[in-house]
Amino acid sequence: MFPVFAFLGFVISIVPLPWHLRAWNTGTCYYMIWTAISCLNQFINSVVWRDNVINWAPVWCDISIRIMLGASVGIPAASLCINRRLYQIAKVHAVTVTHAEKRRAVLIDTLICVLFPAIFVALQYVNQGHRFDIYEDVGCYPFIYSTIVAFFLADIWPVIIGIISAIYCVLSLHAFYHRRVQFAKFLASNPSLTASRYFRLMALSVTEICCTIPMGSFLIWLNATAKPVEPWISWDNTHYDFSRIGQYPSVVWTQDYLFVVAVQLSRWLVVACAFVFFMFFGFAAEARKNYRIACYRVAKFFGFHATWCMPQDDMPYVYYLL
């Protein structure tokens, strides 16, 4: 069941990406990229380590656990960029017009969505007890000691990002309420941006915030409860026998209910992010056209003539900018 949903999450997240890239939708693009990569990562792990804990690909696991760690802040960071952009639009600041403004917006979003997660992943080595673990039916999984250091370096950041996003969201609603007339004129003068697209992105961001802060807080409690918080002793103590790889059959790791909840949440949340995105954008006219084009091209590649998903010639491509 999980591999099917994980792969579907990858597909529905990655298909619209080229059109958003052309429109310079950097926050939305990073949301799709982090979600798609995470779903693909979980799909591969769930297939390769189905009914076994054999260390088939240690290098892949080194990469996989870092994708998981990066996505834990990468997806909330992308939501933050979306909220930040919506706030700028709600203040009736013009959508980036010049190439210099576009490059500046892309650079800021890239620093938030790429550089920050990269630094976050690098810092996790401070509290990483050994190389990685392998759990049957789950696959590669990072091992982070439950210490006060882990709280400040790992656990708290999704909640902090969610709070900043919530502040931007409130500011956006406030600015929109007080500048409704200017906002309507702005939309009327920008055919690439519609109220429907704006509020769909707002709904996506609000949903993300409503999930990030409570779930992040719950995972902090879960991490502190599932395993006792241990004192930080020293660097050498934390990294003793660092090359060790833990291998746990399902009959072993499923005995701890709280740990099972933590593991399953870390897998299903990224899939939920993909389907939340699809829920808000997958049924729009331009999205349906893009999915039909992708379906038609895949069917044509495999030699099928899928007329039911053939794009209509009279339906124009739609690119929008946010």
N, C-alpha and C positions, 0 to 999 in steps of 0.2 A: 504493500500500500504506500509506504513512505517513498520508495524510489520513484513511483509513478508521479506523485504530487511534486516531488523535488524536480523531476525533469520537466514537468509542465510549467513549474514556476520559472525555470530557466528559460524556456521557450517564450512564454508570454512577457518576460522581462526584456529579452534581448531583441525580439523582432522589431519593436518600434524604435530602437536605438539609432539607426542611421538617419531617420527623419528628424529626430530631436537634435542630433549632432549638427545637421545642416542648419538648424534654426538657432544654434548657439544656446540651447537650453541646458546649461552646464549643471545646475543643481539637480534637475530631473535626470539628466544623463548619468551623473554619478550615483544617483539612487538606483537607477536601472542596472548600472554596471556592478555595483556592490551586491545587489540582490541576485543578479544573474550568476555571478561568480560564486556566491555562497551556495545557491541552489545546486549548481553544477558540482561544486565541491562535495556537498552532502550526498548528492546522487551517486557520484563515483565511490565514495566511501561505503555507502550502504550496499552497493552492488559487489564491490571487491571483497568486503569483509562479511558477506552474508554467510552465516553458519560457520565462521572460522575466526581465529585470532592470529593467523600466521603473518609474520612481518614480511609481506610480499615486496613492499616498496618503501624503504625507510626514507629515501630522499623525498618522495611524494608526501609522506607524513610530515616531514619538516616544513614543506610548503603548505600543506593542508591546514595545520594548526595555526599557522600565521595568517592564513585567509580567514579563519574563524575569529581570531583575535582582532584582526583589522576590521572585519565586518561589524563587530560588536560596537565600534564607534563610528565606522565609515557610513553605515546606513543612517544613524541619527545625525551625523554631520551633514549628510546630503539633505536631510529634512531641514536642518538649520539653514542651509544655503537657500532652499526653496522659500522658507519663511522670511529670510532676509530680503530676497528679491521681491516677494509679494509686498513687503512693507515699503520698499522703495517705489513700487508701482502705486500703492495706495496713497503715498504722499504726492502722487501725480508728478513724480520725477519721470522724465521720458525714458522709455525703453531704449537701451543702448543703441545709438545711431551711428556714431563714428566707429571706425575700426579700432582706434585707440581705446575708446570706452569699452568696446566689446572685449578687447584683449585684457584690459584691467579687470573686468568682471570675471572673465575666465580664470585669470591668475589668482584672484582672491578665492574663488570657489575651489580651485585646485589645491591651494595651500590648506584650506580647511578640510577637503575631502580626500586628499592624497598624502600630503606631507604630514599632517597631524596624525592620521592613522599609522603611517610608517614610523613616526617617533614613538607612538603608543606601543606598537608591536615590539620595537627594539627595547623599550623599557621593561617589557614583561620578562626579559631574561634575568632581571634582578631577582625575581621571585620564582623563577622556573626551577622546580626541584630536580627534574630529570628530563631527558630528551622528549619523550612523549609516551602516551598510553595507547593501547589498541583494545577496543571493546567490541565483542562479537555483535554483529548486526548493526553496529554504529560506525566503526572504523577508527581513524586517528582522532586523538583528543588531547588537548594540551593539559599539562599538569602544573598547576600554580599552587604553591603553598598557601594555606589559609592563615595569613598573618596580617597584622595591622598595616604592613607595607603593601600587601596586595590590595587592601581597601583603598589606599590613596593612589596607587599606580594603576589599578585596573577597575575595581568594582564601582567606584563613585563617578567615573567619567560619563557613562551613558546618561546618568541622572542629571549631571551638570549640563550636558549638551541639551537634554530635553527641557530643562528649566530655561535656558537661554532661548531656545526655539519658542517656548511658550510666551516669553516676554515679547519677542518679535510678533507673534501671532496676535497678542492683545493689542500691541501698537498698530498693527495692520487694521484690525477691526475698528479701533478708535479713529485712525486716520481716514478710513473709508467712510465712517459715519459722519464725520465732520466735513468731508470733501466729496460728497456724493455727486454734486453737480459737476465739479471739475473732473472727477473720475469718469463720469458718463461722457463728457466731451472728449476726454483722452481716449476712451475706447472707440468713440465714433471716428476719431482721426487716425486710428491704428487698425487697419483691417486684419493684421496678423495676430491681433489679440482680441478675444471676445470675453464678455462677462462669464459665459459658460466655462471657458477654459480657466479663467482666473479662479472661479469659485470651486472648480474641481480640484485644482491644485491646493487651494485653501483647505478643502475637505480632506485631501490626502494628508496634508501637514497636521491638521488638527487630530486626525485619527492616529497618526504616528506619535504625536505628543502624548495623547491619551493612553497609548500603549507603552511608550518608552519610559516615562517617569514611574508609573506603578510597577511595571515589570522589572525595571532596573532596581527599584527599591525592594521588590520581592526577592530578586536574585541575591541582593546583598544579605537579606535575612536568611535566605536559603543556604548561601555559602557559609555563613557564620553558624548555622544550625546543623547542617549535614555533617560537617567536620569541625572539631573544636579548633578555635583560633589559637594557633601556636605562637610562642614568642620568636621574634627575629633574633637569632643568635649571632651569625656571622655569614659572610659571603662564602667562605670555605664550607661551612656546615650546610648551607642551602644547596650548594652545587656539588656536594660529595657524591661520587659515583653518578655523575651527570649523564653518562652515555647509556645508562640503564633504560630499558624499554619495558613498561608494564603491559602484560597481556592478560586480559580478563574475559573468560567465557561468560555468556549471558546468565548461566546458572549461578555465577558468583556475583556479578555487579548488579543484577536485578534484586538481590536480597535487601539492598538499602533503598527504601522507598523514596526518601528525600533526594538521594543521588539520582535515582531514575527520573524523578521530576525535573531536576536540573538539566540532565543530559537531553531529555526529550524536548524540553522547552528550547534549549539552544539549537536544536535541529528544526523544530516546527516553526519557530518565530520567523526565520528567514523565508520559509515557504509562505507563511502568512503575509509577509511584506509584499511578495510577488503578487499574490491574489488580491490584496488590498489595492495595489496599483492598477491591476486589471479591472477591478470593480469600478474604479473611478474613470479610467481612460480607455478600457477595452471596448466599450460599447458606443463610443463617440463615432461620428461618421468617418472622420479621417483615420481613426484607429481601425475600424472595420475594413476600410479599403486597404490599409497597410497589411493587415493580417491576411486578407484575401490574396494580395500580391505575393506574400511569402508562401502561402499555401500553394498557389498556382505554380510558383517557381520550383518548390520542392517536388510537387507531383510531376512536373515536366521533367525534372532531373532524373526521376526514377521511371520515366517512360509512360506515365499515366496522363490521360487527358481529363483533368478535373474541371469540367465546365461549371460545376456548382460553385467553385471558388474563383472563377475567372474574373479579374477586375473589369469593371464597366468603363468603356472608353469615354463615356460622357461625364464621368465623375473626376474632377480635377484633383491633382495632388494638393494637399493642404499642409503648409509649414507654418508653425506659429512660434512666437518668440516670448520666452519668459525667463 
